[in-house]
């Protein structure tokens, strides 16, 4: 498959330069850092590029992509299952990351997927012009340019220095080898010395991998009012969005109920403020460590993605991966049969923990699980930050990214805790919807 060269106006160029192989460029993109961590994004981009090159309009419809790329049934509801839209948005983001990276410095084709479309477009990128250009004829030269031209003229050329003899070269090589050995020894000593604080010790199993850390956040299912229902409700402070839906609705009257005709569900699109604050904190921490990361949410994940890199799972009951990977841990989010203790100790123990918030959910206490599994079911280190509510998740996220908070861990942990799996139950006091610092109430190491 080839693509013709284009100028900046995307018009075909008559040029003697041979055409660029699009499949070669595509393979380079799929091997790059933004795409190498997600097989689904690799498969989707290859499909879109190939179908766009063949001009197949029918193959670039949302339902067809869902069937052929993601294995959905031919009659699946694209409104309830937005996997194609979510993944194409992810592909757009990764393409942008690729073309901003050094890996794209030699590419000759720019692939984009315009918003609102699933058709890939291709733009020929001309080679960069040399930095030093010839002064156009008829234009006066500045004094600096004249001086530079004089210095570079053959008449003022600098004599070629005499090459060093063999003995000098040998001495330089020996000195270089000794210096390299000294640096290697210092690196060895530093690594043997290990991390200097609890924060380093907690994160070193994750950060020692060269692959970006995968941060996956759960989403909360919500119900939105239908247009008919919203039109019936009026509120003194009502405001409207661009699509006409109300932002504020008056409260239901006593005894008034809602039916399926009044609301409709939205899944995989909304994340709590507490969970998002943990994402921001994790991104800031990893950036300070000069370590790459990839943020996912909703359906934009598979268990296979966790097998490709270390991961952090944010959220409790709204995160299906947290529930899947933590059900066999010492402390689980299974809860008791009556549902009053969402965090329960395994092995039939009576100990359990549950959030206690007032009617306005603004004051009280909440609990969370913090786990670091070195050799999980995925084969990579996994960190779990899971609150009973988003308050607990937020406090747990602050706990694992703060050196002072983790000092409490070293006070009771075994000396070799850094090389063990660990799971904690932490408690936070919530005042005016703001969770405080987390404190450890239970811990297990193995």
For each residue, the residues with C-beta under 8 A, 3 or more apart:
1: 21 22 23 50 53
2: 19 20 21 22
3: 19 20 22 53 109 122 124
4: 12 13 19 124
5: 12 13 15 17 19 20 108 124 126
6: 9 10 11 12 13 122 123 124
7: 10 11 13 124 126
8:
9: 6
10: 6 7 123
11: 6 7
12: 4 5 6
13: 4 5 6 7 124
14:
15: 5
16:
17: 5
18:
19: 2 3 4 5
20: 2 3 5 24 25 108 109 124
21: 1 2 24 25
22: 1 2 3 25 26 49 53 109 122
23: 1 26 27
24: 20 21 27 28
25: 20 21 22 28 29 107 108 109 111
26: 22 23 29 30 45 46 49 111
27: 23 24 30 31
28: 24 25 31 32 103 107
29: 25 26 32 35 45 95 98 107 111
30: 26 27 35 36 42 45 46
31: 27 28 35 36
32: 28 29 35 36 98 101 103 104
33: 36 37 97 98 101 103 212 292
34: 37 94 95 97 98 101
35: 29 30 31 32 38 41 42 45 94 98
36: 30 31 32 33 42
37: 33 34 211 212 214 294 305 308 309
38: 35 41 42 90 94 294 305
39: 42 43 304 305 308
40: 43 44 70 87 302 305
41: 35 38 44 45 87 90 91 94
42: 30 35 36 38 39 45 46
43: 39 40 46 47 69
44: 40 41 47 48 65 69 87 88 91
45: 26 29 30 35 41 42 48 49 91 95 111 120
46: 26 30 42 43 49 50
47: 43 44 50 51 65 68 69
48: 44 45 51 52 60 65 88 91 113 118 119 120
49: 22 26 45 46 52 53 111 120
50: 1 46 47 53 54
51: 47 48 54 56 59 60
52: 48 49 55 56 60 119 120 121
53: 1 3 22 49 50 120
54: 50 51 59
55: 52
56: 51 52 59 60
57: 60 61
58: 61 64
59: 51 54 56 64 65 68
60: 48 51 52 56 57 64 65 117 118 119
61: 57 58 64 65 118
62: 65 66 78 84 85 118
63: 66 67 72 74 76 78
64: 58 59 60 61 67 68
65: 44 47 48 59 60 61 62 68 69 70 84 118
66: 62 63 69 70 72 76 78 81 83 84
67: 63 64 70 71 72 73 74 76
68: 47 59 64 65
69: 43 44 47 65 66 84
70: 40 65 66 67 83 84 87
71: 67
72: 63 66 67 76 81 83
73: 67 76
74: 63 67
75:
76: 63 66 67 72 73 81
77: 80 81
78: 62 63 66 81 82 84
79: 82
80: 77 265 267
81: 66 72 76 77 78 299
82: 78 79 85 86 268 269 299
83: 66 70 72 86 87 299
84: 62 65 66 69 70 78 87 88 118
85: 62 82 88 89
86: 82 83 89 90 268 298 299 300
87: 40 41 44 70 83 84 90 91 300
88: 44 48 84 85 91 92 113 118
89: 85 86 92 93
90: 38 41 86 87 93 94 296 300
91: 41 44 45 48 87 88 94 95 113
92: 88 89 95 96 112 113 115
93: 89 90 96 97
94: 34 35 38 41 90 91 97 98
95: 29 34 45 91 92 98 99 111 112 113
96: 92 93 99 100
97: 33 34 93 94 100 101
98: 29 32 33 34 35 94 95 101 103 104
99: 95 96 104 107 110
100: 96 97 104
101: 32 33 34 97 98 104
102: 105
103: 28 32 33 98
104: 32 98 99 100 101 107
105: 102
106:
107: 25 28 29 99 104 110 125
108: 5 20 25 124 125 127
109: 3 20 22 25 122 123 124 125
110: 99 107 122 123 125
111: 25 26 29 45 49 95 120 121 122
112: 92 95 120 121 123
113: 48 88 91 92 95 117 118 119 120 121
114: 117 119 121
115: 92
116:
117: 60 113 114
118: 48 60 61 62 65 84 88 113
119: 48 52 60 113 114
120: 45 48 49 52 53 111 112 113
121: 52 111 112 113 114
122: 3 6 22 109 110 111
123: 6 10 109 110 112
124: 3 4 5 6 7 13 20 108 109
125: 107 108 109 110
126: 5 7
127: 108
128:
129: 133
130: 133
131:
132:
133: 129 130
134:
135: 139 141 145
136: 139
137:
138:
139: 135 136
140:
141: 135 145 146 149
142: 145 146
143: 146 147
144: 147 148
145: 135 141 142 148 149
146: 141 142 143 149 150
147: 143 144 150 151
148: 144 145 151 152
149: 141 145 146 152 153
150: 146 147 153 156
151: 147 148 156
152: 148 149 156
153: 149 150 156 157
154: 157
155:
156: 150 151 152 153
157: 153 154
158:
159:
160:
161:
162:
163:
164: 168 169 172
165: 168 169
166: 169 170
167: 170 171
168: 164 165 171 172
169: 164 165 166 172 173
170: 166 167 173 174
171: 167 168 174 175
172: 164 168 169 175 176
173: 169 170 176 177
174: 170 171 177 178
175: 171 172 178 179
176: 172 173 179 180
177: 173 174 180 181
178: 174 175 181 182
179: 175 176 182 183
180: 176 177 183 184
181: 177 178 184 185
182: 178 179 185 186
183: 179 180 186 187
184: 180 181 187 188
185: 181 182 188 189
186: 182 183 189 190
187: 183 184 190 191
188: 184 185 191 192
189: 185 186 192 193
190: 186 187 193
191: 187 188 194
192: 188 189
193: 189 190 196
194: 191 201 204 418
195: 199 200 201 204 418
196: 193 200
197: 200 201 403 406 407
198: 201 202 403 406 407 409 410
199: 195 202 203 401 402 403 406
200: 195 196 197 203 204
201: 194 195 197 198 204 417 418
202: 198 199 372 400 406 409 418
203: 199 200 206 207 289 400
204: 194 195 200 201 207 208 418
205: 208 310 372 374 381
206: 203 209 213 310 312 381 383
207: 203 204 213 289 291
208: 204 205
209: 206 213 309 310 380 381
210:
211: 37 292 308 309 310
212: 33 37 291 292 293 294 309
213: 206 207 209 282 286 291 292 293 294 309 310 311 312
214: 37 293 294 296 305 306 308 309 310 311 312
215: 279 282 283 293 294 295 296 311 312 314
216: 296 297 301 306 311 312 313 314 319 321
217: 271 275 276 278 279 295 296 297 314 315 319
218: 271 275 297 314 315 316 317 318 319 320 321 322
219: 267 268 269 270 271 297 298 318
220: 270 271 272 318
221: 265 266 267 268 270
222: 265 266 270
223: 263 264 265 266
224: 245 263 264 265 266
225: 229 230 233 245 246 249 262 263
226: 229 230 261 262 263 264
227: 230 231 244 245
228: 231 232 261 262
229: 225 226 232 233 258 261 262 263
230: 225 226 227 233 245 246 249
231: 227 228
232: 228 229
233: 225 229 230 246 249 250
234: 238 250
235: 238 246 248 249 250
236:
237: 248
238: 234 235 246 247 248
239: 246 247 248
240: 244 245 246 247
241: 244 245 246 247
242:
243:
244: 227 240 241
245: 224 225 227 230 240 241
246: 225 230 233 235 238 239 240 241 249
247: 238 239 240 241
248: 235 237 238 239
249: 225 230 233 235 246
250: 233 234 235
251:
252: 256 257 258
253: 256
254:
255:
256: 252 253
257: 252
258: 229 252 262 263
259: 262
260: 263
261: 226 228 229
262: 225 226 228 229 258 259
263: 223 224 225 226 229 258 260
264: 223 224 226
265: 80 221 222 223 224
266: 221 222 223 224 269 270
267: 80 219 221 298
268: 82 86 219 221 297 298 299
269: 82 219 266 298
270: 219 220 221 222 266
271: 217 218 219 220 275 276 297
272: 220 275 276 315 318 390 393
273: 276 277 390
274: 277 278 387 389 390 391 393 394 435
275: 217 218 271 272 278 279 314 315 318 390 393 394
276: 217 271 272 273 279 280
277: 273 274 280 281 394 397
278: 217 274 275 281 282 314 385 393 394 396 397
279: 215 217 275 276 282 283 295 314
280: 276 277 283 284
281: 277 278 284 285 397 398 401
282: 213 215 278 279 285 286 293 312 314 397 401
283: 215 279 280 286 287 293 295
284: 280 281 287 288 401
285: 281 282 288 289 401
286: 213 282 283 289 291 292 293
287: 283 284 290 291
288: 284 285
289: 203 207 285 286
290: 287
291: 207 212 213 286 287
292: 33 211 212 213 286
293: 212 213 214 215 282 283 286
294: 37 38 212 213 214 215 309
295: 215 217 279 283
296: 90 214 215 216 217 300 301 305
297: 216 217 218 219 268 271 300 301
298: 86 219 267 268 269 301
299: 81 82 83 86 268
300: 86 87 90 296 297
301: 216 296 297 298 305 306 321
302: 40 305
303: 306 307 321 324 378
304: 39 307 308
305: 37 38 39 40 214 296 301 302 308 309 311
306: 214 216 301 303 309 311 321 376 378 380 382
307: 303 304 378 379 380
308: 37 39 211 214 304 305 380
309: 37 209 211 212 213 214 294 305 306 380
310: 205 206 209 211 213 214 380 381 382 383
311: 213 214 215 216 305 306 378 380 381 382 383
312: 206 213 214 215 216 282 382 383 384 385
313: 216 319 321 322 325 382 383 384 385 386
314: 215 216 217 218 275 278 279 282 319 385 386 393 397
315: 217 218 272 275 318 319 322 385 386 387 390 393
316: 218 319 322 323 333 342 368 369 386 387 388 392 393
317: 218 323 333 342 388
318: 218 219 220 272 275 315
319: 216 217 218 313 314 315 316 322 323 386
320: 218 323 324
321: 216 218 301 303 306 313 324 325
322: 218 313 315 316 319 325 326 333 384 386
323: 316 317 319 320 326 327 333
324: 303 320 321 327
325: 313 321 322 373 376 377 378 382 384
326: 322 323 329 332 333 369 371 384 386
327: 323 324 332 333 334
328: 332 346
329: 326 332 346 369 371 373 423
330: 345 346 347 423 444 446
331: 343 344 345 346 369 371 423 425 442 444
332: 326 327 328 329 343 344 346
333: 316 317 322 323 326 327 342 343 369 386 388
334: 327 344
335: 339 340 341 342 343 344 352
336: 339 340 341 344 352
337:
338:
339: 335 336 342
340: 335 336 352 354
341: 335 336 344 352 353 354
342: 316 317 333 335 339 352 353 354 355 367 388
343: 331 332 333 335 352 353 354 367 369 388 425
344: 331 332 334 335 336 341 349 351 352
345: 330 331 349 350 351 352 442
346: 328 329 330 331 332 349
347: 330
348:
349: 344 345 346
350: 345
351: 344 345 442
352: 335 336 340 341 342 343 344 345
353: 341 342 343 367 388 425 427 441 442
354: 340 341 342 343 367 388
355: 342 364 365 366 367 387 388 389 391 392
356: 364 365 366
357: 361 362 363 364 365 366 389 391 430
358: 361 362 363 364
359:
360: 363
361: 357 358 364 389 433
362: 357 358 430 432 433
363: 357 358 360 430 431 432
364: 355 356 357 358 361 429 430
365: 355 356 357 427 428 429 430
366: 355 356 357 387 388 389 391 392 395 427 428 430 435
367: 342 343 353 354 355 387 388 392 425 426 427 428 441
368: 316 385 386 387 388 392 393 395 396 425 426 428 438
369: 316 326 329 331 333 343 384 385 386 387 396 423 424 425 426
370: 383 384 385 396 399 400 423 424 425 426 438
371: 326 329 331 382 383 384 386 421 422 423 424
372: 202 205 381 382 383 384 421 422 423
373: 325 329 376 381 382 383 384 421
374: 205 381 419 420 421
375: 379 381 421
376: 306 325 373 379 380 381 382
377: 325
378: 303 306 307 311 325 382
379: 307 375 376
380: 209 306 307 308 309 310 311 376
381: 205 206 209 310 311 372 373 374 375 376
382: 306 310 311 312 313 325 371 372 373 376 378
383: 206 310 311 312 313 370 371 372 373 400
384: 312 313 322 325 326 369 370 371 372 373
385: 278 312 313 314 315 368 369 370 393 396 397 400
386: 313 314 315 316 319 322 326 333 368 369 371 392 393 396
387: 274 315 316 355 366 367 368 369 390 391 392 393 394 395 396
388: 316 317 333 342 343 353 354 355 366 367 368 392
389: 274 355 357 361 366 392 393
390: 272 273 274 275 315 387 393 394
391: 274 355 357 366 387 394 395 428 430 433 435
392: 316 355 366 367 368 386 387 388 389 395 396 426 428 435
393: 272 274 275 278 314 315 316 368 385 386 387 389 390 396 397
394: 274 275 277 278 387 390 391 397 398 428 435
395: 366 368 387 391 392 398 399 426 428 435 436 437 438
396: 278 368 369 370 385 386 387 392 393 399 400 426 438
397: 277 278 281 282 314 385 393 394 400 401
398: 281 394 395 401 402 405 437 438
399: 370 395 396 402 405 406 426 437 438
400: 202 203 370 383 385 396 397 405 406
401: 199 281 282 284 285 397 398
402: 199 398 399 405 406
403: 197 198 199 406 407
404: 407
405: 398 399 400 402 408 437 438
406: 197 198 199 202 399 400 402 403 409 410
407: 197 198 403 404 410 411
408: 405 411 412 439 440
409: 198 202 406 412 413 417 424 440 443
410: 198 406 407 413 417
411: 407 408
412: 408 409 440 443
413: 409 410 417 422 443 445
414: 417 420 445
415:
416: 419 420
417: 201 409 410 413 414 420 422 445
418: 194 195 201 202 204
419: 374 416
420: 374 414 416 417 445 446
421: 371 372 373 374 375 445 446
422: 371 372 413 417 443 444 445
423: 329 330 331 369 370 371 372 443 444
424: 369 370 371 409 440 442 443 444
425: 331 343 353 367 368 369 370 440 441 442 443
426: 367 368 369 370 392 395 396 399 438 439 440 441
427: 353 365 366 367 438 439 441
428: 365 366 367 368 391 392 394 395 435 436 437 438 439
429: 364 365 435 436
430: 357 362 363 364 365 366 391 433 434 435 436
431: 363 434 436
432: 362 363
433: 361 362 391 430
434: 430 431
435: 274 366 391 392 394 395 428 429 430 438
436: 395 428 429 430 431
437: 395 398 399 405 428
438: 368 370 395 396 398 399 405 426 427 428 435
439: 408 426 427 428
440: 408 409 412 424 425 426 443
441: 353 367 425 426 427
442: 331 345 351 353 424 425
443: 409 412 413 422 423 424 425 440
444: 330 331 422 423 424
445: 413 414 417 420 421 422
446: 330 420 421
